[in-house]
């Protein structure tokens, strides 16, 4: 069995859904299909998930949202009509949305998750209905009926261990083609809970691990993973193969083609992943496996992301003070802040955070507590940072990688704010000003993948 997941752009309209179904029917091993909510039909369009969030928020604020409801229903009705389906499926989707709007609104996050999940849920019903109209043995299954249990964390759920056996029993021997909605599941208490945005990748990975799939195919709108962001580097090289660890690092650092949390289930189950293009399914794509061969010193890719800030803490003889790091992180935990990196010296330490979570009010409280409770001599916050990362299994134990990277930055006039490398040596992270992000990525690409490299 193959598990195939199709993203929002692959399901944006009737023409795309026909392509998806042709791909599914082209290989009899594609028997478990995970679908996202319909995505953008053009650059100026709105994703169905965003329409649903707007619907939920308007309903919470005003008690009614007729215009927003009509926009969502209209989108599905148009797809159904262009697929040649009758009006019954559109009516069922409209009834489903109205039923969701009628649920309890006292818990805001729960209500929004209930509405958000409608995107994938009704997309799966629509795809199953279309396949049935072609005479295909296909059926929709609810995550609840299949036993996909998630933690009770609205918008940030994680799979519970018992889900794997539940899903194996429900799906491994199912007849025909099963259409499974991505992005959401149910808490043990029966509440709808969603993964973070882009979480349909996670659903596909969980299902592939549960049924011990031959391969997990993730269909998107690009032929492969590229060594750098095509919006920053013109015509970057394509990658034919990556390891799980390389893809995880690249996804974390800004590669948007695959959700960073989606690799854990397939990694543990040993299921290979292949990223392919719905619009060009014959292209080989990029395969993700446990190991790959590569020449020593070769890097797999360059990724970057902005929106970071750093807290610098300096105190003489910090290294002699037992528990200093724990108490520093406790201050952040008390404010509900998670940290990304923490490079340090003997008398100083920096903590890298996502800037959007570190509000001005939190900054004031954190600085005051660090100064008073930790008796720090210097505490400063620097905002407007980007993290640029080079990743590659074959960087390990190779002399000169950091020297080449920093020399490239120097030639490009990019000042380094920090540098950090994990003990695995699979990735090397550089902190730069956000304004220099693109220049930094281009400098690294020229150094490691430029002409003649």
Long-range contacts (C-beta under 8 A, 24 or more apart in sequence): 1-29, 1-31, 1-32, 1-172, 1-211, 1-213, 1-214, 2-27, 2-29, 2-30, 2-31, 2-32, 2-213, 2-214, 2-215, 2-216, 2-217, 3-32, 3-33, 3-34, 3-204, 3-207, 3-208, 3-211, 3-213, 3-215, 3-216, 3-217, 4-30, 4-32, 4-33, 4-34, 4-204, 4-216, 4-217, 4-218, 4-219, 5-33, 5-34, 5-35, 5-36, 5-182, 5-200, 5-201, 5-203, 5-204, 5-216, 5-217, 5-218, 5-219, 6-33, 6-34, 6-35, 6-36, 6-219, 6-278, 7-36, 7-39, 7-200, 7-218, 7-219, 7-220, 7-221, 7-278, 8-36, 8-37, 8-38, 8-39, 8-40, 8-47, 8-48, 8-49, 9-39, 9-40, 9-220, 9-221, 9-278, 10-36, 10-39, 10-219, 10-220, 10-221, 10-278, 11-35, 11-36, 11-37, 11-38, 11-39, 11-123, 11-127, 12-38, 12-39, 12-40, 12-41, 12-45, 13-38, 13-41, 13-78, 13-79, 13-82, 14-78, 14-79, 14-81, 14-82, 14-83, 15-82, 16-278, 17-79, 17-83, 17-126, 17-127, 17-130, 18-83, 18-130, 19-278, 19-279, 20-127, 20-219, 20-278, 21-127, 21-130, 21-131, 21-134, 21-136, 23-219, 23-278, 23-281, 24-131, 24-177, 25-136, 26-281, 29-214, 30-177, 30-217, 31-174, 31-176, 31-177, 31-178, 32-171, 32-174, 32-177, 32-178, 32-180, 32-207, 32-211, 32-213, 33-127, 33-177, 33-178, 33-179, 33-180, 34-180, 34-181, 34-182, 34-200, 34-203, 34-204, 34-207, 35-120, 35-123, 35-124, 35-127, 35-179, 35-180, 35-181, 35-182, 35-200, 36-119, 36-120, 36-123, 36-182, 36-183, 36-200, 37-119, 37-120, 37-122, 37-123, 37-183, 38-75, 38-76, 38-79, 38-119, 38-123, 48-72, 48-75, 48-76, 48-119, 48-123, 49-116, 49-119, 49-197, 51-75, 52-115, 52-116, 52-118, 52-119, 53-112, 53-115, 53-116, 55-97, 55-101, 55-115, 56-111, 56-112, 56-114, 56-115, 56-116, 57-112, 59-101, 59-105, 59-115, 60-105, 60-108, 60-111, 60-112, 65-101, 69-97, 69-98, 69-101, 72-97, 72-118, 73-97, 76-122, 76-126, 79-126, 80-126, 80-129, 83-126, 83-130, 83-133, 84-133, 85-126, 85-129, 85-130, 85-133, 89-125, 89-126, 89-129, 92-125, 93-122, 93-125, 93-126, 96-121, 96-122, 97-122, 109-154, 109-155, 110-154, 110-191, 110-192, 112-154, 112-155, 113-154, 113-155, 113-184, 113-191, 113-192, 113-193, 113-194, 114-192, 116-183, 116-184, 116-194, 117-181, 117-183, 117-184, 117-192, 117-194, 119-183, 120-181, 120-182, 120-183, 120-184, 120-200, 121-181, 121-184, 123-181, 124-179, 124-180, 124-181, 125-179, 127-179, 128-179, 131-177, 131-179, 136-176, 136-177, 137-175, 137-176, 137-177, 138-176, 138-177, 138-178, 138-179, 139-174, 139-176, 139-177, 139-178, 139-179, 140-178, 140-179, 140-180, 140-181, 141-170, 141-171, 141-174, 141-178, 141-179, 141-180, 142-181, 143-180, 143-181, 143-184, 143-185, 143-186, 143-203, 144-185, 144-186, 144-190, 145-170, 146-170, 146-171, 146-180, 148-185, 148-186, 148-203, 148-206, 149-185, 149-186, 149-187, 149-188, 150-184, 150-185, 150-186, 150-187, 150-193, 150-195, 151-187, 151-193, 152-187, 152-188, 152-189, 152-191, 152-193, 153-193, 154-191, 154-193, 154-194, 155-193, 155-194, 155-196, 156-195, 156-196, 157-184, 157-185, 157-187, 157-193, 157-194, 157-195, 159-185, 159-202, 159-206, 159-265, 160-188, 163-206, 163-210, 164-206, 164-209, 164-210, 165-210, 167-206, 167-207, 167-210, 167-211, 168-210, 168-211, 168-212, 171-207, 171-210, 171-211, 172-210, 172-211, 172-212, 180-207, 195-261, 196-259, 196-261, 198-256, 198-259, 199-259, 199-261, 201-258, 201-259, 201-262, 202-259, 202-261, 202-262, 202-265, 204-262, 205-262, 205-263, 205-264, 205-265, 205-266, 205-273, 206-265, 208-265, 208-266, 208-269, 208-271, 208-273, 209-265, 209-266, 209-268, 209-269, 209-271, 212-269, 212-271, 213-271, 214-271, 215-271, 215-272, 215-273, 215-274, 216-266, 216-271, 216-272, 216-273, 216-274, 217-273, 217-274, 217-276, 218-258, 218-273, 218-274, 218-275, 218-276, 219-276, 219-277, 219-278, 219-281, 220-257, 220-275, 220-276, 220-277, 220-278, 221-277, 221-278, 221-279, 222-257, 222-275, 222-277, 223-276, 223-277, 223-280, 223-283, 223-285, 224-275, 224-277, 224-283, 224-284, 224-285, 224-286, 225-250, 225-255, 225-257, 225-258, 225-275, 225-286, 225-301, 226-301, 227-299, 227-300, 227-301, 227-302, 227-445, 227-449, 228-301, 228-302, 228-303, 228-441, 228-444, 228-445, 228-449, 229-254, 229-255, 229-303, 229-304, 229-441, 232-304, 232-437, 232-438, 232-441, 232-442, 233-441, 233-442, 233-445, 236-445, 236-449, 237-449, 238-286, 239-286, 239-300, 239-301, 240-284, 240-286, 240-287, 241-286, 241-287, 241-288, 241-289, 241-292, 242-286, 242-287, 242-288, 242-289, 242-292, 242-300, 242-301, 243-288, 243-289, 243-290, 243-291, 243-292, 243-300, 243-393, 244-273, 244-288, 244-289, 244-290, 245-393, 245-424, 245-426, 246-300, 246-301, 246-391, 246-392, 246-393, 246-426, 247-273, 247-288, 249-303, 249-389, 249-391, 249-426, 249-427, 250-300, 250-301, 250-303, 250-389, 250-391, 252-303, 253-303, 253-304, 253-305, 253-387, 253-388, 253-389, 253-391, 253-427, 253-429, 254-303, 254-304, 254-305, 254-389, 255-301, 255-303, 263-288, 291-393, 292-393, 294-392, 294-393, 294-394, 295-394, 296-394, 296-397, 296-398, 297-394, 297-395, 297-398, 297-400, 297-401, 298-392, 298-394, 298-395, 299-390, 299-391, 299-392, 299-394, 299-395, 299-401, 299-448, 300-391, 300-392, 300-393, 300-394, 301-390, 301-391, 301-392, 302-388, 302-389, 302-390, 302-391, 302-441, 302-444, 302-445, 302-448, 303-388, 303-389, 303-391, 304-386, 304-387, 304-388, 304-389, 304-437, 304-440, 304-441, 305-386, 305-387, 306-385, 306-386, 306-387, 306-434, 306-437, 307-354, 307-355, 307-356, 307-386, 307-434, 308-340, 308-352, 308-353, 308-354, 308-355, 308-385, 308-386, 308-387, 308-431, 309-352, 309-353, 309-354, 309-355, 309-358, 309-381, 309-382, 309-383, 309-384, 309-385, 310-350, 310-351, 310-352, 310-353, 310-381, 310-382, 310-385, 310-417, 310-418, 310-431, 311-350, 311-351, 311-353, 311-366, 311-367, 311-370, 311-379, 311-380, 311-381, 312-348, 312-349, 312-350, 312-378, 312-379, 312-380, 312-381, 312-382, 313-348, 313-349, 313-350, 313-351, 313-370, 313-374, 313-376, 313-378, 313-379, 314-347, 314-348, 314-376, 314-377, 314-378, 314-379, 315-347, 315-348, 315-374, 315-375, 315-376, 315-377, 315-378, 316-347, 316-377, 317-347, 318-346, 318-347, 318-348, 318-349, 319-346, 319-347, 324-349, 324-374, 325-349, 327-373, 327-374, 328-370, 328-374, 331-366, 331-369, 331-370, 331-373, 331-374, 332-366, 335-362, 335-365, 335-366, 337-362, 337-366, 340-387, 341-387, 341-420, 341-429, 343-418, 343-419, 343-420, 348-378, 350-418, 352-385, 352-387, 352-418, 352-431, 355-383, 355-384, 355-385, 382-417, 384-433, 384-434, 384-435, 385-417, 385-431, 385-432, 385-433, 385-434, 386-431, 386-432, 386-433, 386-434, 386-436, 386-437, 386-440, 387-429, 387-430, 387-431, 388-429, 388-430, 388-431, 388-432, 388-437, 388-440, 388-441, 388-444, 389-427, 389-428, 389-429, 389-430, 390-427, 390-428, 390-444, 390-448, 391-426, 391-427, 392-426, 392-427, 393-426, 395-425, 395-426, 395-428, 396-424, 396-425, 396-426, 397-425, 401-428, 402-428, 404-447, 404-448, 405-430, 405-444, 405-447, 407-447, 408-443, 408-444, 408-446, 408-447, 409-440, 409-443, 409-444, 411-443, 412-439, 412-440, 412-442, 412-443, 413-439, 414-439, 414-440, 414-443
